[in-house]
Amino acid sequence: MGTERYNLTAPCHFGLESVLSGELRRLGAENIAVSDGRVNFEGDAEMIARCNLWLRTAERVLLVVGEFHAATFTELFDGTAGLPWEHFIGKNDAFPVKGWALDSALHSIPDCQSIIKKAIVRRLGGVYRVDWFQETGAKLQVQFSIRKNTAVLMLDTSGPGLHKRGYRENANLAPIRETLAAGILDLARIYPDTQLYDPFCGSGTFLIEGALMGCKIAPGIKRRFAAEQWGCLAQSAWQDQRAEAMDSIRKDAAFRAHGSDLDADAVALSLNNAKKAGVASRISVQQGDVANFVPPQGKSLVVCNPPYGERMLEIKQAEELYRLMGRVFVPAPGVSYYIISPHDEFEALFGRPAAKRRKLYNGMLRCQLFMYY
């Protein structure tokens, strides 16, 4: 068990590649290679299970079946048919196809989907000696990417994206994605004794992700993954990794998160989400205005995603808010501030240059993470 090695890849938000590669290193992944918006690595069935359970900043974990040049439909068909699909897809399994193409001669997605599907059917038909597949068994989602005429064909081991931890069915307006929040918290460094503050807590994402990190709770512990149903991966890998994840929870951690929001509904939503995530005992949230924020005593982190002018507030109101934050987020011993904003003039409005900045994307919105130590 666990001897078969796989080429794997995990997409992530632009700007979080180095954070994700650090996570993979800590999980024991091998041959880690970073490229734009994704990290490639190698591992066995146990690694696939461990990554799905533990990765905080990856969007999903994909198993790479093969890669080849494809500038024509013939090359796409032959390249796909030449891959060992029978190692993964059983006679009764479902294998829908989806994907994208960029800067390539092949750009019609429906045509590419149809050709890849036909090529897999041709390959499996020859192996299983059938010409019709019922596809009533486990689902193995085939994903393709064609970039600069290079096709990469993959199987999605995760199912719903890894940001779907299971605690946030209802997000309020302009939420920050769980994976991006976790990446920011990783950059800010969360420890088992961290005191975390978010004065714009919204649906509680920073508070909850921080608590999961501080208490060493695997973000995927409460959900299931597509590859748990696959016949080609040993069930024991998932059972072992889940048991290990349960054992590693730090019930003794001193971690606490404190949130506030102007909106009473956001406060209720944060508390409800914290309960669903199993970290309600670590989190306190109250209704409050950032104008009344007082820097905490001692070593602590303030991490927030203030409302943006583009969507929720008029730009002018957002700018007033940044000025106000500059007045209340005063430098204090042991207190660090991490603020994400898309505003180019944030530092001038805030009134102080950041100690460090980092480019990140919140969805399609280009932002900066402003760090004040």
C-alpha positions in Angstrom: 0.0 0.0 0.0 1.2 3.5 -0.7 4.0 2.4 -3.0 2.5 3.7 -6.3 3.6 7.3 -6.9 1.5 9.9 -8.7 2.2 13.3 -10.3 -0.1 15.7 -8.6 -0.9 19.4 -9.0 -2.8 21.9 -6.7 -4.1 25.2 -8.1 -4.3 28.2 -5.8 -4.9 32.0 -5.8 -2.2 34.0 -7.6 0.2 35.2 -5.0 -0.2 32.2 -2.7 2.1 29.8 -4.6 5.0 30.0 -2.1 2.5 29.6 0.9 1.1 26.5 -0.7 4.5 25.0 -1.5 5.4 25.6 2.2 2.3 23.7 3.2 3.2 20.8 0.8 6.7 20.7 2.2 5.4 20.3 5.7 3.1 17.5 4.6 6.0 15.6 3.1 5.2 16.0 -0.6 8.2 15.4 -2.9 9.6 17.1 -6.1 7.6 20.3 -5.4 7.7 22.8 -8.3 6.0 26.1 -8.3 4.4 27.7 -11.4 1.8 30.6 -11.8 -1.3 29.8 -9.9 -0.4 26.2 -9.1 2.1 23.9 -7.4 3.1 20.5 -8.8 4.4 17.7 -6.6 4.5 13.9 -6.2 3.1 11.5 -3.7 1.3 8.3 -3.0 -2.4 7.5 -2.2 -1.7 8.6 1.5 -0.4 11.9 0.2 -3.6 12.4 -1.9 -5.7 11.9 1.2 -3.4 14.0 3.5 -3.4 16.9 1.0 -7.2 16.9 0.6 -7.6 16.9 4.4 -4.9 19.4 5.3 -4.2 21.9 2.5 -5.5 25.3 3.6 -4.6 27.4 0.5 -5.1 24.9 -2.4 -8.3 25.1 -4.4 -8.2 21.3 -5.2 -5.8 18.3 -5.6 -5.6 17.0 -9.2 -3.9 13.8 -10.3 -2.0 14.3 -13.5 -2.6 11.4 -15.9 -0.4 12.8 -18.7 0.9 15.8 -20.7 1.6 16.2 -24.4 1.7 18.6 -27.4 -1.7 19.1 -29.0 -2.1 21.7 -31.7 -4.6 19.7 -33.7 -7.7 17.6 -32.8 -5.8 14.5 -34.1 -2.9 15.2 -31.7 -5.4 15.7 -28.9 -7.2 12.4 -29.7 -4.0 10.4 -30.1 -2.3 11.9 -27.0 -5.4 11.2 -24.8 -5.9 7.7 -26.2 -2.2 6.9 -25.4 -2.7 7.5 -21.7 -3.3 4.7 -19.1 -6.9 5.6 -18.2 -7.6 2.0 -17.2 -5.2 2.4 -14.1 -7.8 4.8 -12.7 -11.2 4.4 -14.3 -13.1 1.1 -13.7 -15.5 -0.5 -16.2 -18.6 1.1 -14.5 -17.2 4.4 -13.4 -18.4 7.8 -14.7 -15.8 10.0 -16.3 -17.3 13.4 -17.4 -14.8 15.9 -19.0 -14.3 19.6 -18.5 -11.5 22.1 -18.9 -10.1 25.2 -20.5 -7.8 26.3 -23.3 -5.6 29.5 -23.5 -3.2 30.8 -26.1 -3.6 27.6 -28.1 -4.6 26.5 -31.7 -7.4 24.5 -30.1 -9.9 26.9 -28.5 -13.4 25.4 -28.8 -14.0 23.9 -25.3 -17.0 21.7 -26.4 -15.0 20.2 -29.3 -12.0 19.5 -27.0 -14.3 17.9 -24.4 -16.0 15.7 -27.0 -12.6 14.5 -28.5 -11.1 13.8 -25.1 -14.2 11.8 -24.1 -14.1 9.8 -27.4 -10.4 9.0 -27.0 -10.9 7.8 -23.4 -13.9 5.6 -24.5 -11.7 4.2 -27.3 -8.9 3.4 -24.9 -11.1 1.8 -22.2 -13.3 0.0 -24.8 -10.1 -1.8 -26.0 -9.1 -2.7 -22.4 -12.6 -3.8 -21.1 -13.8 -5.2 -24.4 -17.0 -3.1 -24.4 -18.3 -0.4 -26.8 -20.7 1.2 -24.4 -20.2 2.5 -20.9 -23.1 2.8 -18.4 -21.1 5.2 -16.2 -23.2 4.3 -13.1 -20.3 3.9 -10.7 -17.9 6.3 -8.9 -17.4 9.7 -10.6 -13.8 10.4 -11.8 -14.0 14.0 -13.1 -11.6 14.4 -16.0 -10.1 17.9 -16.2 -8.0 19.2 -19.1 -6.0 22.4 -19.6 -4.5 23.3 -23.0 -2.0 26.2 -22.7 0.4 27.2 -25.6 -0.6 23.9 -27.3 0.4 21.7 -24.4 -2.4 19.6 -23.1 -2.5 18.4 -19.5 -5.1 15.7 -18.6 -6.0 15.3 -14.9 -8.4 13.6 -12.6 -10.0 15.7 -9.8 -9.5 13.9 -6.4 -11.3 16.6 -4.4 -14.8 17.0 -5.8 -16.2 20.3 -4.6 -13.4 22.9 -4.2 -11.3 22.6 -1.1 -12.4 26.1 0.0 -15.7 24.4 0.8 -14.9 23.4 4.4 -18.5 22.9 5.2 -19.0 25.7 7.7 -20.0 28.6 5.4 -23.2 27.8 3.5 -24.3 31.4 3.7 -21.7 34.1 3.1 -22.6 37.7 3.5 -21.7 40.3 0.8 -18.1 40.4 -0.5 -16.7 37.5 1.6 -13.1 36.5 1.4 -12.6 33.0 0.2 -11.5 30.5 2.9 -8.3 29.5 1.0 -7.2 33.2 0.6 -8.0 34.0 4.2 -5.9 30.9 5.3 -3.0 32.1 3.0 -3.0 35.6 4.6 -3.1 34.0 8.1 -0.2 31.7 7.1 1.8 34.8 6.1 0.9 36.5 9.4 1.9 33.4 11.3 -0.6 31.8 13.5 0.6 29.9 16.6 -1.3 27.8 19.2 -1.2 30.8 21.6 -2.1 33.6 19.1 -4.6 36.3 20.0 -6.4 37.2 16.7 -8.6 40.2 16.1 -10.8 41.1 13.1 -12.8 44.3 13.4 -14.6 43.7 10.0 -15.4 40.0 10.6 -18.2 39.6 8.1 -19.1 35.9 8.0 -16.2 35.1 10.4 -13.8 33.6 7.8 -10.5 34.9 9.3 -11.6 34.1 12.9 -12.5 30.5 11.9 -9.6 29.8 9.7 -7.3 31.2 12.4 -8.9 28.9 15.0 -8.5 25.8 12.8 -4.8 26.7 12.3 -4.2 27.5 16.0 -5.7 24.3 17.2 -4.2 22.2 14.4 -7.5 21.1 13.0 -7.4 19.8 9.4 -9.7 22.1 7.3 -11.2 19.1 5.4 -11.9 17.0 8.5 -15.7 17.5 8.3 -16.1 16.8 4.6 -15.8 14.0 2.0 -13.7 13.9 -1.2 -14.3 12.5 -4.7 -11.4 10.1 -4.6 -12.7 8.3 -1.5 -15.1 6.5 -3.9 -12.4 5.5 -6.4 -11.6 1.8 -6.7 -8.0 2.6 -7.8 -7.0 4.2 -4.4 -6.9 2.2 -1.2 -9.7 3.1 1.3 -7.3 2.5 4.1 -5.3 5.7 3.0 -8.3 7.9 3.8 -9.1 6.1 7.1 -5.5 6.3 8.3 -5.1 10.0 7.4 -8.5 10.9 9.0 -7.4 9.1 12.2 -4.1 10.9 12.2 -5.8 14.2 11.7 -8.1 13.6 14.6 -5.1 12.7 16.8 -3.2 15.9 15.9 -5.9 18.4 17.2 -4.5 20.6 19.9 -7.3 20.8 22.5 -4.8 22.5 24.9 -4.0 25.4 22.5 -4.5 28.9 24.1 -5.6 30.4 20.8 -8.4 33.0 20.9 -10.1 35.0 18.1 -12.0 38.2 18.7 -14.3 39.7 16.0 -16.6 42.6 15.6 -18.8 44.0 12.9 -21.2 46.9 12.5 -23.9 44.5 11.2 -25.8 42.4 13.7 -26.5 39.8 11.0 -22.8 39.4 10.3 -22.2 38.8 14.0 -24.9 36.1 14.2 -23.6 34.6 11.0 -20.0 34.5 12.3 -21.1 32.8 15.5 -23.2 30.3 13.6 -20.3 29.5 11.2 -17.9 29.1 14.1 -20.3 26.6 15.7 -20.5 24.6 12.4 -16.7 24.6 12.2 -16.5 23.2 15.7 -14.5 26.2 17.0 -17.2 28.3 18.7 -15.4 28.0 22.1 -12.3 29.7 20.6 -14.2 32.7 19.2 -16.0 35.7 20.6 -17.9 38.2 18.3 -19.7 41.4 19.1 -21.4 44.2 17.3 -19.2 47.2 17.1 -17.8 50.0 15.1 -14.1 50.0 14.1 -14.0 53.6 15.3 -14.1 52.2 18.9 -11.3 49.7 18.2 -8.6 49.7 20.9 -5.3 47.9 20.1 -4.9 44.8 22.2 -2.4 44.4 25.0 0.6 42.1 24.3 1.4 39.9 21.4 -1.5 39.8 19.0 -2.5 39.9 15.3 -5.1 42.2 13.7 -6.1 40.8 10.3 -9.0 42.2 8.2 -10.6 42.7 4.9 -12.3 46.1 5.1 -15.2 46.8 2.7 -14.1 47.8 -0.8 -15.3 50.9 -2.7 -15.9 48.8 -5.9 -18.8 46.9 -4.5 -20.2 47.6 -1.1 -19.3 51.2 -0.2 -18.8 54.2 -2.4 -15.1 54.7 -3.0 -15.2 57.9 -0.9 -16.7 56.1 2.1 -14.0 53.4 1.7 -11.3 56.1 1.7 -12.8 57.7 4.9 -12.7 54.2 6.5 -9.0 53.8 5.6 -8.2 57.2 7.3 -10.2 56.2 10.4 -8.3 52.8 10.5 -5.0 54.7 10.4 -6.1 56.6 13.4 -7.3 53.6 15.5 -4.8 50.9 14.3 -1.9 52.6 16.2 1.5 51.0 16.5 1.7 49.1 19.8 4.3 46.7 21.3 3.7 43.1 20.0 0.8 44.0 17.7 0.9 43.4 14.0 -1.7 44.5 11.4 -2.4 42.7 8.1 -4.9 44.5 5.9 -6.0 43.4 2.4 -7.2 46.2 0.0 -7.4 46.8 -3.7 -6.9 50.6 -3.3 -3.7 51.9 -4.9 -3.5 54.8 -2.4 -4.2 52.7 0.7 -0.9 53.6 2.5 -1.4 57.4 1.9 -5.0 57.2 3.2 -4.0 55.0 6.2 -1.3 57.5 7.0 1.7 55.1 7.2 3.7 53.1 4.7 3.5 49.3 5.3 6.6 47.4 6.5 5.9 45.0 3.7 3.4 44.5 0.9 2.4 41.5 -1.1 0.3 41.2 -4.3 -2.7 38.9 -4.0 -5.9 38.3 -5.9 -9.3 38.2 -4.2 -11.3 36.5 -6.9 -10.6 38.6 -10.0 -9.8 41.7 -7.9 -6.1 42.6 -7.7 -5.3 43.5 -4.1 -2.3 44.1 -1.9 -1.7 42.7 1.6 -0.4 45.6 3.7 1.7 44.4 6.6 2.5 46.6 9.6 4.6 45.1 12.4 
